[in-house]
Structures are given as structure tokens and as C-alpha cells.
Amino acid sequence: MVKFSNIVIILSIIITLFTNGCYSKPPESQLKGISGDDWVYTDSDVFETQYYNPNSINIDKPNKIINVLIKIVYTNMGKNRLLRLLQTSKAQKVKVNKYLDLKYSIILYSIDYKNWKYGFTELTFYSNAGVLDKENSKIEWMDIKPNTMMELLVYKILKDNNIQR
């Protein structure tokens, strides 16, 4: 089992790498059948397509915290990049073969829209056959950086739920 703190580090690197101007919307045929009824499309790049589940949103208005489930569907490029990061990470002792059938991840994000930070407490990797790996841990807050998929996600959730920053 991969330690959650190591996954936080890897996903932080992935989010940073995936959002450095690599925006290229995939063909519509790649999006069909992925979002389903419960997932709202937020953005795509060459590595992933991102959705949020509006039915999962829990808003703590006094503390300006939103909890929401996010679904990341990986392209082949995104999956290959994740596999390379897992293989080369010194902190990981991961059997990368376990992730060869990776299709998507579902992450429980907490978004602090007052201080413009986010973190996650649950992360589940899926293949077509089911759960590959699941981790739970204490939240580690990270800054929401400008011009990233995370920033676009937060703005979309705020707008869709009529929330003022």
C-alpha cells in the first residue's frame, strides 16, 4: 500500500506538470460516456479530463470550505506520465504493474476559497475492473495556483453554486 503522504507529493507534482500550459481539448469522442449523469465537466488537457460531482458538494459557508468529489480521467499520455513518476520516485516502493490498467481517479477535495488553498483526504485509483488502490489521510493544504486546472475547477464550482469568493 502506498503511503498517502507520498501520493500527495506525486499528485502535487502531477497537477503542477499537467497544468503548465498544456491545454488541448480532446476530441468529443473521447468525452462521450465518461462524464455520466452525476459528473460535470470542468476542463481537459493532453493528460486528463476533469469533472466534479455536484451531488457530493458540501459547503461550510462560515469557514468558506467546500468539500467535493473530483474525477480525473487519464489519457494515455497522462497514465504514462503517472507511471513514470511512480517508477522514478525514490519515496515510492510501488508495484507499477498494479497501475497499468489505470483509467481514472476519484479524489475528495477540500477547497478553502477564502485562503485560496486546497487539499484532499481521500484518493482512489480505478481500472475498468474496479478499485486499484485507495488511500485516506489528514489534509495537507496546497496553494491554488493561477492558470491551472485546479483554479478553473474552483471558479466553476463557485460559479455553479452562486458562491462569492
SVG drawing of the C-alpha trace seen along z (x, -y; Angstrom):
<svg xmlns="http://www.w3.org/2000/svg" viewBox="-28 -37 43 43">
<polyline fill="none" stroke="black" stroke-width="0.4" points="0.0,0.0 1.4,-3.4 1.6,-5.9 -0.8,-8.7 1.8,-11.4 3.8,-10.1 0.7,-10.1 0.1,-13.8 3.7,-14.6 3.3,-12.8 -0.2,-14.2 1.1,-17.7 3.9,-17.2 1.4,-15.8 -1.0,-18.7 1.8,-21.1 3.1,-19.3 -0.3,-18.8 -1.3,-22.5 1.7,-24.3 0.0,-25.5 -0.7,-22.0 -4.3,-22.8 -5.7,-20.9 -9.2,-19.7 -9.6,-16.1 -11.9,-15.2 -15.6,-14.9 -15.5,-11.2 -13.1,-10.8 -15.5,-12.6 -18.7,-10.7 -19.7,-8.2 -17.1,-9.4 -19.0,-12.1 -22.2,-10.3 -25.2,-12.0 -23.5,-12.8 -20.3,-14.4 -19.9,-17.9 -17.1,-18.6 -14.6,-21.2 -11.6,-21.1 -9.2,-18.9 -5.6,-18.9 -3.4,-16.4 -3.1,-14.4 -6.5,-14.3 -10.2,-15.3 -11.5,-16.6 -15.1,-16.5 -16.8,-17.3 -19.8,-15.7 -22.4,-18.4 -24.3,-15.9 -21.2,-15.5 -20.7,-19.2 -20.8,-20.1 -20.3,-23.8 -19.2,-25.2 -20.0,-28.9 -18.9,-30.4 -15.4,-28.8 -15.5,-29.1 -14.7,-25.5 -16.1,-23.3 -15.8,-19.5 -16.3,-17.9 -15.6,-14.7 -13.4,-15.2 -13.0,-12.6 -9.8,-12.6 -9.9,-10.5 -6.4,-9.9 -5.4,-10.0 -2.7,-7.5 -0.2,-10.3 -1.4,-11.1 -1.3,-7.5 2.2,-7.0 3.4,-10.2 1.9,-9.0 3.5,-5.6 6.9,-7.2 6.6,-9.4 5.7,-6.3 8.7,-4.4 11.2,-7.2 10.0,-8.5 12.5,-7.5 9.8,-7.7 7.7,-5.1 8.1,-1.4 5.2,-0.8 4.5,2.1 3.8,0.1 2.3,3.0 -0.6,2.6 -1.5,-0.7 -1.1,0.4 -4.9,0.6 -5.4,-2.8 -8.4,-4.6 -9.4,-7.3 -9.1,-8.6 -11.8,-9.9 -10.5,-12.4 -12.3,-14.0 -11.0,-17.6 -11.4,-20.3 -11.2,-23.7 -10.6,-26.8 -11.9,-29.5 -11.1,-32.3 -7.4,-31.5 -7.2,-30.0 -5.9,-26.6 -6.9,-23.0 -6.1,-19.6 -7.5,-16.1 -8.3,-13.4 -9.3,-10.5 -7.8,-9.2 -9.0,-6.2 -7.4,-4.8 -9.7,-2.8 -9.3,-0.5 -12.3,0.9 -12.3,3.8 -12.6,1.7 -10.5,0.2 -6.7,0.4 -5.8,-1.4 -7.4,-3.6 -5.8,-6.0 -7.1,-8.2 -5.2,-10.7 -5.1,-14.0 -5.4,-17.0 -2.2,-18.8 -3.1,-22.3 -1.6,-23.5 -1.9,-26.8 -4.3,-27.2 -2.0,-28.4 -3.2,-30.8 -3.9,-29.5 -4.2,-25.8 -6.9,-23.2 -7.4,-23.5 -8.1,-27.2 -10.5,-26.6 -12.2,-23.9 -12.7,-26.1 -14.0,-29.0 -16.5,-26.6 -17.7,-25.3 -18.1,-28.8 -20.0,-30.0 -22.2,-26.9 -23.2,-27.2 -23.5,-31.0 -20.7,-31.4 -18.8,-34.7 -15.1,-34.3"/>
</svg>
